[in-house]
Amino acid sequence: MQKDIKEIIYESFSKLKRPIDIHVLDSTLSIVEGACYKEHDPFFRLGSCCTKIRESLQSLNGRLFTDWASNRLNEPIDLTPYIEKLTYAVDEIRKKSRNETPRKIMDDFGRLFTMASDIKEIISSAHPLRESFVNAIKEGRPDLSKYSELQHSMKIIFKENDKIFHWNPWILPTECGWIMPQIAKCIVKSIDEGYYKIGFGDFDTVLVVSATALPFVVFFMDELHKKGQTKSLIEVDNVTLENVNPFPQTTERILVLDEAIQTGNHLQRVKNKIETEWKKTFSGAISLIYNDMVPPELDVRYDLINDLIEKDKLIYLFKISTLYLLYKIREIKDKEEILTLLWGKQGPLKITDMIMIKERYGDEILEKPNCVGVGVGYKEINNESTNILCLRIYVKEKLPKTELEKKGFPSFPRVYEGKYGEMALTDIIEEKEPRIIDNAEKIREEKP
């Protein structure tokens, strides 16, 4: 029997630990948010509340890191009082909904909505300051190698100048463009040494469609300016994006940065502007850097990719938050050993390569283009240190049905196996070839 939405809301909030962990809270809000948006008022309004708070959490998360980097923060901010109020309000509405009129419930949700807005305002008032973050980067704080919690949850290892940095991209909001100082400096260094071709030096104008990515871009632009490369930096937020033409008449090559990770609306709006107003002011190339960790149901980005490819407008596809990984990617000398991991359309797989994802549901093969999920692994090959790409790729060929599938058992998409199951961005490849697994192995003995 499907749970009532009020039960989903109440159970989700009641599971929150004290003090509130920011990631647990975001996950809880996401559950409630998704449940509410499937309903009509008044639950749709609660979904809006959750959205407001989740947006604020990103700003708060950024501020926590900014303060930490500037040595101003010793303890994380406790959100417990705010969430307890929200939990109480949900509980009260749950109780009243059993015997109150719909109008009364609506009034209660209206108060809850107002309270969520107040919480958003309180949290958002701690929005990170660009200057403090950039200064923290320039001064080289914090020393990631001494931060025990990050060492404790190591996912990716960087080795630079015989120093090991332990980095978990999910602890700090790298998806929003926040980059550790040491890594950012290595990127600039790698541009000088020609480790990879992608950099802001190829573009006349950088358009930022997300304020949270700004500190990273500002640092980059500052370093380029020191090298005599003058670039234009344009900041566009949710409000001004609809009302401004940011591109100067002289612009020929444009880089668009978008780190919206929830709905893809930013990118769609950029697309609309490109196709209407902005293309009238220039004739050069447009590049989009976007977040590739997008649920498959959000087809807007795939459609946009196809449109831009047809128009020869799309140049590079990768996340801002994977950009800091690129400085470690080298030409792999012993290609044959890991060739199957890195084979792309025209040779070893590059960050710009696209693959066709094929997901099998019964006899149906669903195809859609997708970017390769990329991480960096550190591995010894022939007694020589080598960094290799870590891929999360669905199988590309149509697989024959197994005996159990012929008898009616469900089929499963087959993916490469990572350290903890399905391969993820943070996995490190330790085998010569990834082992293709089938989730259905858990319920059957036969292997495909």
Secondary structure, 3 states (H helix, E strand, C coil): CCCCHHHHHHHHHHCCCCCCCHHHHHHHHHHHHHHHHCCCCCHHHHHHHHHHHHHHHHHHHHHHHHHHHCCCCCCCCCCHHHHHHHHHHHHHHHHHCCCCCHHHHHHHHHHHHHHHHHHHHHHHCCCCCHHHHHHHHHCCCCCHHHCHHHHHCCCEEEEECCEEEEECCCCCCHHHCCCCHHHHHHHHHHHHHCCCCCCHHHCCEEEECCHHHHHHHHHHHHHHHHCCCCCEEEECCCCHHHCCCCCCCCCCEEEEEECCCCCCHHHHHHHHHHHCCHHHCCCCEEEEEECCCCCCCCCHHHHHHHHHHHCCCCCCCCCHHHHCCHHHCCCCCCHHHHHHHHEECCEECCCCCEEEEEEEECCEEEEEEEECEEEEEEEEECCEEEEEEEEECECCCCCCCCHHHHCCCCCCCEEEEECCEECCCCCCCCCCCCCEEEHHHHHCCCCC
